[in-house]
Amino acid sequence: KVAADKQLFLSADRAGFVSSATTKGYAIALDMPTAANIAEREALVRSFDADCRENNLRPVYYRVGTADAASLKAMGKKVLPIGQEAVLDLATFNLAGKDQKTLRNSLSRAEREGLVLVTYPPPVSEGVIQKLKSVSAEWLSTGKQEAGFSQGVFNEALLRKDTILTVENAGGRVLAFTNIIPDGVPGEATYDLLRTVSDAPGYVTDFLMVKLFAHFKAEGYTHVNLGLVPMSGITEAKDLRERALKFAYERIARFSHYKGLRSFKEKFGPAWND
């Protein structure tokens, strides 16, 4: 919320703020306002809305959960589902059973190939950062882009302060990496970037994720937030807007990779939240 691509709207007492960016006549706020309690958050919604009106902007609150969506709806706003967020329960996650055969095969293949998980605590050395940069460059070369706003971007200064987990082969080449970032939910952990070299087989990412879950469990966490899958989870569209999103997710080619993202996260057996 305080990254350089955001504008901060402060409450009158400077005890809370809205993090947003403007585009095409809209002020897009990232999630709900940050404040000490619900009442202060709702007060910030009202004052931010008033500021938007003065500046001829229409406010949008992006990626809010179900409870906050209900609160905004009660304040007269329209609500549109944009996807679902996956949260994994570490207490129930395991590799037993036929449903997890693919994951077991991935781990066996990775171990046969001599792949290992390496953990780099902060501060991360310049040499490791350059290896990660090379992986990220390969990942971007496949047509992917840095999204920003609600998604992490490759930032050397920030990565040096994170715990980094890599998958490396016997020669020390980094095939994949992720970085652990803070999560404000008690007992919940999360990660930011998840990038692989261009020729990395699928079992490399499976290996990294399973090892990441084990790392979090050893640290005492109970859940892992796997992030949003855009446009997914609309089973029965209630109106034209929802039908349009459902149609795009299911039928339009440019959004087809969201199905793959859903399948990737689904294999770990998470709960899905609107």
Order of alpha helices (4+ residues) and beta strands (2+ residues): beta-beta-beta-alpha-beta-alpha-beta-alpha-beta-alpha-alpha-beta-beta-beta-alpha-beta-alpha-alpha-beta
